[in-house]
Amino acid sequence: MQLFWDIGTLNISRDGYSTWKSMCVNNAVPIPPVHVTQGDVLVLNVRNSLNVPTAVHAHGIYHNYTDYYDGAEMVTECGIPPGENFTYIIDTTTQAGNFWLHSHVQSQLTDGLRTPFIVHEKIKPSTYDEEKLLYFEDWDTRSFDEESIIHSTLNVKNIPTAYRMLLINGMNGNVTQPVVFVPGKRYRVRVVSLLTVFWLKFRIPGHTMQIIDQDGVACNPVEVDGLDMGPGQRFSILVTAHDTVEYNYKYNVTLYADFFHPSPGIMPRYYSGLIEYQKNASLQTIPAVSDDQLSWSNTLDLQARDGMPLLPVDRQIVLTVKDYFPELDIPYYTFGDYAYNHTLVPTLFTALTMGDLAFNSSIYGLQSQAHVLHYGESIEVLIYSDNINDHSLHMHAGEYQVVEVGPYGDAAANNRTGVAFKRSGPAPMRCDEVTIRSYSYIKLRFRVNHGAIIFFHCHMIHNFKGLAVTFIAAPDLLQKHMKVPDEVIKMCKLQNIKTSGNAAGNAGFDLTGLPQPLLVNHG
């Protein structure tokens, strides 16, 4: 399947209140969702009409020794320079489900370069009659620089009314088109969070919801009252329509972030849309129920449908979420003592060109926060967070089992509820996006089954404020099996970016010329 994307900007009112510059494709907003069938190869031809580099990441899609199409600028590629064309080849042979396409360059995702990418199964995984798609975006009416100053400050008490509206299927959340139900039909509703700062809760009061997959991985069906979703998460739910057209119903969406102080009418924000059985039918009144009386989606409650058992642990990697406030109270977030930052050579090219030294993490530079993994290893990543923020953690090039969560630090002293201990069942759910709540820990496991550069990062804007690490998986297999296309190298040469050598583009352990990494002071 061929697509052409001319990436630019467009002044438009997306929230119904104000006109602002949005990222666009082919001079149109919203960017249309992309639908393919499993086994299709998406050939995405991109023209960069911006005045800065861009790149496109297929979120949740694996790459079989084609990491240079992963879209992670200065991790697996150099990005597309202004005025240039580049073609991404995205193979869906081994995957199906709900994914998305978005920029992986600075704030371009936040500014609107994002859309669902739906890979339809050739054979339905469950019995249903039709599909519906609901996707959610948070949208601001200010420049990203102004926005980042506000939401990066921990002690925010007064949130401006302009701060972050919800878009549903590309437009203002309270005026989006109805979702039409036909009596008696069973629907697969694909629910996709394209959010970058906030979490959301989604419900269809008066209807039963049954989760059948998360992040493109099928699970045994689990009935819930609602979905509690962080940035980047995706679910499919089954919903059976009522047998009568006597009433229409509302679905409800709550936009929230625990790191903001509640402010009536502003935070959290409430939105609703129409489940329409018949035009002009009366709206069914459903008694309000508090959130703590409802059952919400929790990855630890899900079991992978393929029954893949809990992985053993060959090696444990411990990461600790920290924050650091330099001048102006704009923080860095880290997984340790150093903030992640790009190096002078994309990490993939360092792994490919440094021979046996590719197994030595020091050649990737401290700012890459590199951990070298060996083929066949089962890795447990234990993450602690005594940070006041929740974080949504995304892994490129694969999926992890969500094994365990529990309390960490003093939540009560910081006006947080805290997290209860919970462990997965015998076939833990796998996903590529999970939330670590404030003052908690989480355990994730995955097996190194091929060579890859696995970028692991917060999917909020904390990604480019330092909260990321790089897993260098089986670099010997990368060197053996990967050949980088000339077009990829060309994008680097046009920007005078080196494509060989260590993090500084030098031989051996000589990192001369590489900027000093930010050593954060957490004291």
C-alpha positions in Angstrom: 0.0 0.0 0.0 1.4 3.4 -1.1 0.8 6.6 0.8 2.2 10.1 0.2 2.6 12.5 3.1 3.7 16.1 2.5 4.3 17.2 6.1 3.8 20.9 6.8 1.8 23.2 9.1 -1.7 24.8 8.8 -3.4 27.5 10.8 -6.7 26.0 11.8 -9.2 25.9 14.7 -9.2 22.3 16.0 -10.8 22.9 19.3 -13.6 25.2 18.1 -12.3 28.1 20.1 -9.1 29.5 18.6 -6.9 29.3 15.5 -3.5 27.9 16.0 -0.7 26.3 14.0 -1.1 22.6 13.6 1.1 20.0 12.0 -0.6 18.7 8.9 -0.3 16.2 6.1 -1.1 17.1 2.5 -2.3 20.5 3.7 -5.1 18.8 5.7 -6.1 18.4 9.4 -6.9 16.1 11.0 -4.6 13.6 9.4 -6.7 10.7 8.2 -6.2 7.3 10.0 -4.3 4.7 8.0 -5.9 1.3 7.6 -4.1 -1.8 6.2 -4.6 -5.5 6.4 -2.1 -7.8 8.1 0.5 -8.8 5.7 0.4 -5.5 3.8 3.6 -3.5 3.4 2.9 0.2 3.9 5.2 2.3 1.7 5.0 5.7 3.2 6.6 8.4 1.0 7.3 11.5 3.1 8.0 15.0 1.8 9.3 17.4 4.5 7.9 20.8 3.8 8.9 22.1 7.3 11.9 24.3 7.9 13.3 21.7 10.5 13.9 18.0 10.2 11.1 15.5 10.8 10.7 11.7 11.1 7.8 9.3 11.3 7.6 6.5 13.9 5.2 3.6 13.5 4.3 3.2 17.2 4.1 -0.4 18.3 5.4 -1.9 15.0 8.5 -4.2 15.2 11.3 -4.2 12.7 13.1 -7.3 11.5 16.6 -5.8 11.0 15.0 -2.7 9.4 15.4 -0.4 12.5 16.4 2.5 10.2 12.7 2.7 9.4 11.8 3.1 13.1 11.7 6.9 12.9 13.6 7.6 16.1 15.7 10.6 15.1 19.4 10.3 16.1 18.7 6.8 17.6 18.0 4.7 14.5 18.2 7.4 11.7 19.1 11.0 11.1 15.6 12.3 10.3 14.5 13.9 7.1 16.0 17.4 6.4 13.8 20.3 5.2 12.8 20.0 1.6 13.8 16.4 1.2 11.9 13.1 0.5 12.2 9.8 2.3 10.4 6.5 2.1 9.5 4.4 5.1 8.8 0.7 4.5 6.5 -0.7 7.2 5.9 -4.5 7.1 2.9 -5.8 9.0 3.4 -9.5 8.3 3.7 -10.5 12.0 1.4 -8.0 13.6 -2.2 -6.8 13.7 -4.1 -4.5 16.0 -4.2 -0.8 16.9 -1.0 1.2 16.4 -0.3 4.8 15.4 2.0 7.0 13.3 3.6 10.0 14.7 6.6 12.3 14.6 9.6 11.4 16.8 11.2 14.9 16.5 10.9 17.3 19.5 7.3 18.7 19.9 6.0 17.7 16.5 3.9 14.9 18.0 2.4 17.3 20.6 1.7 19.8 17.8 -0.4 17.4 15.8 1.7 15.1 13.6 -0.1 11.9 14.7 -2.8 9.6 13.5 -4.0 6.0 14.2 -2.5 3.1 12.2 -4.9 0.2 12.2 -3.7 -3.2 11.0 -6.8 -5.4 10.4 -6.6 -9.1 11.0 -7.3 -11.3 8.0 -9.5 -13.4 10.3 -11.5 -11.7 13.0 -10.1 -12.6 16.5 -13.6 -12.4 18.0 -17.2 -12.5 16.8 -18.5 -9.1 16.0 -20.5 -7.4 13.3 -18.8 -4.0 12.7 -15.9 -1.9 13.9 -15.8 1.7 15.3 -12.7 3.8 15.9 -12.4 6.5 18.6 -9.1 8.3 18.9 -8.2 11.0 21.4 -5.7 13.8 21.3 -4.8 16.6 23.7 -4.6 20.0 22.1 -3.3 23.4 23.3 -3.8 26.9 22.1 -0.4 28.2 22.9 3.1 27.7 21.7 4.8 24.5 22.9 7.5 26.5 24.7 4.9 28.4 26.7 3.1 25.1 27.4 6.2 23.2 28.5 7.0 25.8 31.2 3.6 25.5 32.7 3.2 21.7 32.8 6.9 21.1 33.8 6.4 23.0 37.0 5.4 20.7 39.9 3.6 23.2 42.0 1.0 24.2 39.5 -2.1 25.4 41.3 -3.9 27.6 38.8 -4.2 26.1 35.3 -5.3 28.5 32.6 -8.6 27.7 30.9 -6.9 27.4 27.6 -4.8 24.5 28.8 -5.2 21.3 26.8 -8.5 20.5 25.2 -9.5 17.0 24.1 -10.0 16.2 20.5 -12.1 13.2 19.6 -11.5 11.8 16.1 -9.6 15.0 15.2 -12.1 17.6 16.4 -13.4 19.3 19.6 -14.4 16.5 22.0 -17.9 17.9 22.6 -18.9 18.3 19.0 -17.6 15.2 17.4 -19.8 13.1 15.2 -22.1 10.5 16.8 -21.1 6.9 17.0 -24.0 5.0 15.3 -25.2 1.7 16.8 -27.7 -0.6 15.2 -29.9 -2.6 17.7 -28.6 -6.0 18.5 -25.3 -5.7 16.7 -21.9 -6.4 18.4 -19.2 -3.9 17.8 -15.4 -3.9 18.1 -14.6 -0.4 19.3 -10.9 0.5 18.7 -9.9 3.1 21.4 -6.6 4.8 20.7 -4.9 7.4 22.9 -2.7 9.8 21.0 -2.3 11.9 24.1 1.0 13.5 25.1 0.5 15.0 28.5 -2.7 13.7 30.0 -4.4 10.4 30.9 -8.1 9.7 30.1 -10.9 7.6 31.4 -13.4 6.3 28.8 -16.9 4.8 29.6 -20.1 3.9 27.8 -22.6 4.0 30.6 -25.5 1.6 30.1 -23.3 -0.8 28.0 -21.0 -3.7 28.9 -17.4 -3.4 27.7 -15.1 -6.4 27.2 -11.4 -5.9 26.5 -10.0 -8.2 23.8 -6.6 -6.7 23.1 -4.1 -4.1 24.2 -1.3 -2.5 22.1 -1.9 -5.0 19.3 -1.6 -8.1 21.6 -4.7 -10.3 22.0 -5.9 -11.1 25.5 -8.5 -13.4 27.1 -11.7 -11.3 27.3 -12.1 -9.2 30.5 -15.2 -7.2 31.3 -14.7 -3.7 32.7 -16.7 -0.6 33.4 -14.2 1.7 31.7 -10.7 2.2 30.2 -8.1 4.1 32.1 -5.5 5.0 29.5 -2.1 6.7 29.5 -0.4 8.4 26.6 0.1 6.0 23.7 -2.1 3.1 24.9 -4.6 1.3 22.7 -7.4 -1.1 23.4 -10.1 -3.0 21.5 -13.3 -3.6 23.3 -16.5 -5.5 22.4 -19.8 -3.7 23.0 -23.2 -5.2 22.3 -25.9 -2.7 21.3 -29.3 -2.7 23.0 -32.3 -4.3 21.2 -34.3 -1.1 20.9 -33.9 2.4 19.3 -36.0 4.0 22.1 -33.0 5.8 23.6 -29.6 7.2 22.7 -26.7 7.1 25.1 -23.6 9.1 25.9 -20.1 8.0 26.2 -17.9 9.8 28.7 -14.3 10.9 28.6 -12.4 12.4 31.5 -9.1 14.1 30.7 -6.9 14.1 33.8 -3.4 14.3 35.2 -2.7 13.5 38.8 0.3 15.9 38.9 -2.1 18.9 38.5 -4.1 20.3 41.4 -7.9 19.9 40.8 -9.6 23.0 39.6 -13.4 22.9 39.0 -14.2 23.1 35.3 -10.6 23.0 34.3 -8.9 19.9 35.8 -10.1 17.3 35.3 -12.0 18.1 32.1 -15.1 16.2 31.1 -16.3 15.4 27.6 -19.1 13.3 26.1 -20.2 12.1 22.8 -23.3 10.4 21.5 -24.1 6.8 21.0 -26.9 7.2 18.5 -29.5 4.5 18.0 -31.9 6.8 16.2 -31.8 10.5 15.4 -33.6 12.6 17.8 -34.3 9.7 20.2 -34.5 10.6 23.9 -31.2 10.5 25.8 -31.2 7.7 28.4 -30.4 8.9 31.9 -27.8 6.8 33.7 -27.3 7.4 37.4 -23.8 8.8 38.1 -21.4 6.4 39.8 -18.1 7.5 41.4 -14.9 6.2 39.8 -13.9 4.2 42.9 -17.0 2.1 42.5 -16.2 1.1 39.0 -13.8 -1.5 37.5 -11.2 0.0 35.3 -8.7 -1.5 32.8 -5.5 -2.7 34.4 -2.8 -4.5 32.3 -2.1 -6.8 35.3 -5.6 -8.1 35.1 -5.2 -9.2 31.5 -3.8 -12.6 30.3 -2.2 -13.0 26.9 -4.5 -15.1 24.7 -1.5 -17.1 23.3 -0.7 -18.3 26.8 3.0 -17.3 26.7 4.2 -18.0 30.3 6.1 -15.6 32.6 9.7 -15.3 31.4 12.5 -16.3 33.7 15.1 -13.7 34.6 18.7 -13.9 33.3 19.5 -10.3 34.2 17.9 -7.5 36.0 18.3 -3.8 35.0 17.3 -1.3 37.7 16.2 2.2 36.7 15.1 5.0 39.0 12.9 7.8 37.8 14.3 11.1 39.1 13.7 14.8 38.5 16.1 17.7 38.5 15.3 21.4 38.6 18.0 23.8 37.2 17.3 27.4 36.6 13.8 28.6 35.7 12.3 25.5 37.4 12.1 23.7 34.1 13.1 20.1 35.1 14.9 17.3 33.6 13.7 13.7 34.2 16.1 10.9 34.2 16.4 7.1 34.7 19.5 7.6 36.9 22.2 10.2 37.2 22.5 11.3 33.6 19.8 12.8 31.4 19.3 11.2 28.0 20.4 13.2 25.0 21.2 12.5 21.4 24.8 11.7 20.5 26.6 12.9 17.3 26.1 9.6 15.6 22.8 7.7 15.6 23.2 4.8 18.1 22.2 2.3 15.4 25.2 3.3 13.3 27.6 3.1 16.2 26.4 -0.5 16.9 26.8 -1.4 13.3 30.3 0.0 12.7 32.3 -0.6 15.9 32.9 -4.3 15.6 33.4 -6.1 18.9 33.5 -2.8 20.8 29.7 -2.6 20.1 29.3 -4.7 23.3 31.0 -2.0 25.4 28.4 0.5 26.6 30.9 3.3 27.0 31.3 3.8 23.2 27.7 5.0 23.0 28.3 7.9 25.4 26.8 8.5 28.8 24.0 10.6 27.4 22.6 7.6 25.4 22.1 5.7 28.7 23.1 2.5 26.9 22.6 -1.0 28.2 24.0 -3.8 26.0 22.0 -7.0 25.8 23.0 -10.4 24.5 20.9 -12.7 22.2 18.7 -15.1 24.2 18.8 -13.2 27.4 15.6 -12.7 29.4 15.7 -9.2 30.9 13.8 -7.9 33.8 13.6 -4.1 34.0 12.8 -2.9 37.6 11.8 0.7 37.6 11.4 2.8 40.8 9.7 6.1 40.9 9.4 8.4 44.0 8.6 11.1 41.5 5.4 13.2 41.9 4.5 12.6 38.2 3.0 9.6 36.5 4.9 8.5 33.4 3.9 6.5 30.4 6.7 4.2 29.3 7.1 3.1 25.7 9.4 0.4 24.3 10.4 0.5 20.6 11.1 -2.7 18.6 9.1 -5.1 20.8 6.9 -5.7 23.7 7.3 -6.5 27.4 5.4 -8.6 29.9 4.0 -6.4 32.7 4.8 -8.5 35.8 4.3 -6.6 39.0 3.7 -3.2 40.6 3.8 -2.0 44.2 4.4 1.0 46.4 7.7 2.9 46.6 8.6 6.0 48.6 6.3 8.1 50.8 3.1 8.8 48.7 1.1 10.0 51.7 3.6 12.7 52.5 3.3 14.0 49.0 -0.5 13.9 48.9 -0.7 10.9 46.7 -2.9 7.8 47.2 -0.1 5.3 46.6 -0.2 2.0 44.6 -1.1 -1.3 46.0 1.0 -4.4 45.4 -0.3 -6.4 42.4 1.2 -9.3 40.4 0.3 -10.7 37.0 -1.2 -14.1 36.3 0.7 -17.1 34.7 0.5 -15.6 31.2 1.3 -11.9 31.7 -0.1 -9.4 29.3 2.4 -8.0 26.9 2.3 -4.4 25.6 4.6 -1.6 24.5 3.1 1.2 26.7 2.4 1.1 30.4 2.0 3.7 33.2 4.2 3.9 36.2 2.3 5.8 38.8 4.0 8.2 41.2 5.6 6.6 44.3 5.6 3.1 42.9 7.7 0.5 41.2 7.0 -1.7 38.2 8.7 -4.9 36.8 8.8 -5.5 33.1 10.3 -8.5 31.3 11.3 -9.2 27.7 13.5 -11.6 25.8 16.2 -10.6 23.3 15.2 -12.6 20.3 16.9 -10.5 17.6 19.3 -7.7 17.1 17.8 -4.3 17.5 18.2 -0.8 19.0 15.4 -0.6 21.6 14.6 2.9 22.6 12.8 2.9 25.9 11.4 6.2 27.0 8.6 8.2 28.6 6.0 8.9 26.0 5.1 12.3 27.5 7.3 15.2 26.5 9.7 14.0 29.3 11.2 11.9 26.4 13.2 15.0 25.2 13.7 16.2 28.8 16.0 13.3 29.5 13.7 10.3 30.6 15.0 7.6 28.2 17.5 4.8 27.9 18.8 2.7 25.0 19.0 -1.1 24.9 21.5 -2.3 22.4 20.2 -5.8 21.7 22.6 -8.3 20.2 24.8 -5.9 18.2 26.7 -8.8 16.6 23.4 -9.9 15.0 22.8 -6.4 13.8 26.2 -6.3 12.2 25.6 -9.7 10.6 22.1 -9.2 9.2 21.5 -5.5 8.6 22.4 -3.5 5.5 21.4 0.2 5.7 19.9 1.5 2.4 21.7 4.3 0.6 18.6 6.6 1.0 19.0 6.4 4.8 22.7 7.3 4.6 21.9 10.2 2.2 19.6 11.8 4.8 22.5 11.9 7.2 25.0 13.2 4.7 22.7 16.1 3.8 22.8 17.1 7.5 26.6 16.5 7.9 25.8 13.7 10.4 28.4 11.0 10.7 27.2 7.4 10.1 30.1 5.4 11.6 32.3 5.4 14.7 31.4 5.8 18.4 29.0 8.3 19.8 31.4 11.2 18.8 32.1 9.7 15.4 35.6 8.7 16.4 37.4 5.4 16.6 37.7 3.2 19.7 37.0 4.9 23.0 37.9 8.5 21.8 34.8 10.6 22.6 36.5 13.9 21.8 34.0 16.4 20.5 31.0 14.7 22.2 29.2 17.3 24.4 29.4 16.6 28.1 26.3 14.7 29.4 24.1 16.4 31.9 24.9 15.0 35.3 21.9 15.8 37.4 21.9 16.9 41.0 19.1 15.2 42.8 20.1 16.5 46.2 
